[in-house]
Amino acid sequence: MDNDVIVVGSGPNGLAASIFLARAGLKVLVLEAKESPGGAARSMELTLPGFIHDAGSAIHPMAAGSPFFQSLDLWRFGLEWVHPPVPLAHPLPDGIPAASLLRSLPATAALLGRDAGNYRRLMEPLVSRWRQIAGDILQPIPHLPRHPLPLAQFGLRALLPAQALIRGYFQEEPARALFAGVAAHSFLSLSAPASAAIGLVLAMMGHGPGWPFPRGGAQSITSALVACLRAAGGQLECNAPVHSLADLPPARAILLDVTAWQFLRLAEGRLPSAYRAVLERFRHGPGVFKIDYALDGPVPWLDETCRRAGTLHLGGSAREVAASEHAVSTGRVPDHPFVLAAQHTLFDSTRAPAGKHTLWAYCHIPFGSSFDMTSRIEAQIERFAPGFRDRVLASHAMGPAQLEAWNPNLAGGDINGGASTLWQLICRPVLSPTPYRTPLPGVYLCSASTPPGGGVHGMCGFHAARAAFADVFA
Ligand SMILES: Cc1cc2nc3c(=O)[nH]c(=O)nc-3n(C[C@H](O)[C@H](O)[C@H](O)COP(=O)(O)OP(=O)(O)OC[C@H]3O[C@@H](n4cnc5c(N)ncnc54)[C@H](O)[C@@H]3O)c2cc1C
């Protein structure tokens, strides 16, 4: 019997879409190009036997807070969240104690000295309504919000450049650097409009669902989603690359967990020129350079708080973080990159042999750059953890070219399926209340190139599947 639905790609969004449609009683087949499902949410022994590394995503506030994933009760399929005692630490220069984001908003504020009151004023209205705000922002922007007041409180602050928000709210380095670090997840210059948005979302999620990671690796999210799909009757085939829409077996709906640029290639001239022109104008974000380490012991951080943190932001002062992100946004390789790191094995012994540890780290670089950032990343780690290099047993680096070979959605090292500029958050990849719909009847885009964009949350897949169901099957 023919399938009702074919989903191309088994990243978090492809799996979310396929689960939604399989649970609606449809016959769903997922075709995945690679040997294993999960896209950029996969874990593997990249260095030495017994060391499990998250080759892509590693820290999952968006997955833990995703309204769709929450509705699936993924714990029933083996997913277990690990919450480090300190979700995020940001070590500082000149002997200033590290700034940290704790799960508790009052406890975080209490560590911010003269900025305590302002941090609470900034975050309390968001944190107290994080579920409503997350529901409203994790959908296409042209949609009418269900909770306009909390969303307006968020939006007024989110539209600011991060540097303007920092200047307006904070006087001292810990709060300034802490916010600069979370805002830098946007891959935007911190002087760009709306570069505060991601910082506010991530800080809000840190105080809401937390910044946890899955026991066993990001792969555990994928394994739980695949188990959930199979329980709903869906099927998954790996080693099944799709080179053209024309090659697909018959189905009433096709959902594509591929980027906007891959869609142009898969559709092979079948798209109307106006739509094609919009997709051709869609811009990539910068790339990443990623290193995984197998270590002989924990990272020897100078600051005690860093030894209890799941995530580390290594970039020094707010000014230094801004300089690094500004360099990347203007096409330059930063001399002192802002490094994002995670140390899972301190809190999850399943990922390394007894007494051994891993470190996951990446920094931003210009799109498609082939520059080897290894020594610059290691210099940032050594700056806050002298002796780190002596603990390294093995390492594995991936620049943009290697990331793309591993997962075609990561072309040029862009991990978000397109830049997260204000314009591209609204037009992702087209301006429409249903940007998942394409001009080809029954064909939908469901990857991070659609709203709400990058991250492991499955909400692009969920919204695309809802649109496909309403159009084709309702
Ligand atoms: C190094 C790195 C670090 C990251 N860190 C985090 C993090 O800590 N937290 C977080 O939330 N997010 C993080 N992300 C981002 C997150 O992983 C992605 O935004 C998310 O995986 C996007 O999901 P997706 O389903 O849209 O695409 P992907 O996960 O990229 O999956 C796409 C899938 O489609 C398949 N595919 C593509 N083309 C075809 C084809 N023609 N035929 C068949 N199959 C095809 C691919 O092989 C892949 O399996 C990170 C990503 C990377 C690379």
Ligand as a Chemical Component Dictionary entry (heavy atoms), coordinates in Angstrom:
data_LIG
# 
_chem_comp.id                   LIG 
_chem_comp.type                 NON-POLYMER 
_chem_comp.pdbx_formal_charge   0 
_chem_comp.three_letter_code    LIG 
# 
loop_
_chem_comp_atom.comp_id 
_chem_comp_atom.atom_id 
_chem_comp_atom.alt_atom_id 
_chem_comp_atom.type_symbol 
_chem_comp_atom.charge 
_chem_comp_atom.model_Cartn_x 
_chem_comp_atom.model_Cartn_y 
_chem_comp_atom.model_Cartn_z 
_chem_comp_atom.pdbx_ordinal 
LIG C1  C1  C 0 27.853 21.554 16.410 1  
LIG C2  C2  C 0 26.393 21.853 16.695 2  
LIG C3  C3  C 0 26.026 22.252 17.966 3  
LIG C4  C4  C 0 24.682 22.501 18.251 4  
LIG N1  N1  N 0 24.321 22.770 19.538 5  
LIG C5  C5  C 0 23.005 22.821 19.861 6  
LIG C6  C6  C 0 22.604 22.793 21.207 7  
LIG O1  O1  O 0 23.424 22.666 22.122 8  
LIG N2  N2  N 0 21.264 22.861 21.489 9  
LIG C7  C7  C 0 20.325 22.925 20.485 10 
LIG O2  O2  O 0 19.103 22.988 20.786 11 
LIG N3  N3  N 0 20.695 22.919 19.187 12 
LIG C8  C8  C 0 21.995 22.843 18.852 13 
LIG N4  N4  N 0 22.391 22.747 17.535 14 
LIG C9  C9  C 0 21.391 23.007 16.462 15 
LIG C10 C10 C 0 20.447 21.845 16.234 16 
LIG O3  O3  O 0 21.132 20.621 16.277 17 
LIG C11 C11 C 0 19.755 22.012 14.879 18 
LIG O4  O4  O 0 19.198 23.316 14.789 19 
LIG C12 C12 C 0 18.640 20.972 14.718 20 
LIG O5  O5  O 0 19.204 19.673 14.711 21 
LIG C13 C13 C 0 17.865 21.207 13.434 22 
LIG O6  O6  O 0 16.977 20.135 13.251 23 
LIG P1  P1  P 0 16.425 19.758 11.801 24 
LIG O7  O7  O 0 15.531 18.598 11.985 25 
LIG O8  O8  O 0 15.878 20.979 11.159 26 
LIG O9  O9  O 0 17.712 19.366 10.925 27 
LIG P2  P2  P 0 18.901 18.342 11.176 28 
LIG O10 O10 O 0 19.025 17.978 12.600 29 
LIG O11 O11 O 0 20.092 18.950 10.515 30 
LIG O12 O12 O 0 18.457 17.031 10.376 31 
LIG C14 C14 C 0 18.297 16.995 8.988  32 
LIG C15 C15 C 0 18.315 15.536 8.552  33 
LIG O13 O13 O 0 17.908 15.452 7.183  34 
LIG C16 C16 C 0 18.753 14.537 6.504  35 
LIG N5  N5  N 0 18.747 14.894 5.092  36 
LIG C17 C17 C 0 19.111 16.073 4.535  37 
LIG N6  N6  N 0 18.979 16.022 3.197  38 
LIG C18 C18 C 0 18.499 14.798 2.902  39 
LIG C19 C19 C 0 18.156 14.140 1.687  40 
LIG N7  N7  N 0 18.260 14.766 0.513  41 
LIG N8  N8  N 0 17.697 12.874 1.742  42 
LIG C20 C20 C 0 17.522 12.233 2.920  43 
LIG N9  N9  N 0 17.866 12.809 4.104  44 
LIG C21 C21 C 0 18.344 14.066 4.096  45 
LIG C22 C22 C 0 20.111 14.770 7.152  46 
LIG O14 O14 O 0 20.992 13.685 6.923  47 
LIG C23 C23 C 0 19.701 14.923 8.623  48 
LIG O15 O15 O 0 19.625 13.666 9.265  49 
LIG C24 C24 C 0 23.713 22.420 17.225 50 
LIG C25 C25 C 0 24.093 21.992 15.945 51 
LIG C26 C26 C 0 25.421 21.682 15.682 52 
LIG C27 C27 C 0 25.814 21.166 14.326 53 
# 
loop_
_chem_comp_bond.comp_id 
_chem_comp_bond.atom_id_1 
_chem_comp_bond.atom_id_2 
_chem_comp_bond.value_order 
_chem_comp_bond.pdbx_ordinal 
LIG C1  C2  SING 1  
LIG C2  C3  SING 2  
LIG C2  C26 DOUB 3  
LIG C3  C4  DOUB 4  
LIG C4  N1  SING 5  
LIG C4  C24 SING 6  
LIG N1  C5  DOUB 7  
LIG C5  C6  SING 8  
LIG C5  C8  SING 9  
LIG C6  O1  DOUB 10 
LIG C6  N2  SING 11 
LIG N2  C7  SING 12 
LIG C7  O2  DOUB 13 
LIG C7  N3  SING 14 
LIG N3  C8  DOUB 15 
LIG C8  N4  SING 16 
LIG N4  C9  SING 17 
LIG N4  C24 SING 18 
LIG C9  C10 SING 19 
LIG C10 O3  SING 20 
LIG C10 C11 SING 21 
LIG C11 O4  SING 22 
LIG C11 C12 SING 23 
LIG C12 O5  SING 24 
LIG C12 C13 SING 25 
LIG C13 O6  SING 26 
LIG O6  P1  SING 27 
LIG P1  O7  DOUB 28 
LIG P1  O8  SING 29 
LIG P1  O9  SING 30 
LIG O9  P2  SING 31 
LIG P2  O10 DOUB 32 
LIG P2  O11 SING 33 
LIG P2  O12 SING 34 
LIG O12 C14 SING 35 
LIG C14 C15 SING 36 
LIG C15 O13 SING 37 
LIG C15 C23 SING 38 
LIG O13 C16 SING 39 
LIG C16 N5  SING 40 
LIG C16 C22 SING 41 
LIG N5  C17 SING 42 
LIG N5  C21 SING 43 
LIG C17 N6  DOUB 44 
LIG N6  C18 SING 45 
LIG C18 C19 SING 46 
LIG C18 C21 DOUB 47 
LIG C19 N7  SING 48 
LIG C19 N8  DOUB 49 
LIG N8  C20 SING 50 
LIG C20 N9  DOUB 51 
LIG N9  C21 SING 52 
LIG C22 O14 SING 53 
LIG C22 C23 SING 54 
LIG C23 O15 SING 55 
LIG C24 C25 DOUB 56 
LIG C25 C26 SING 57 
LIG C26 C27 SING 58 
# 
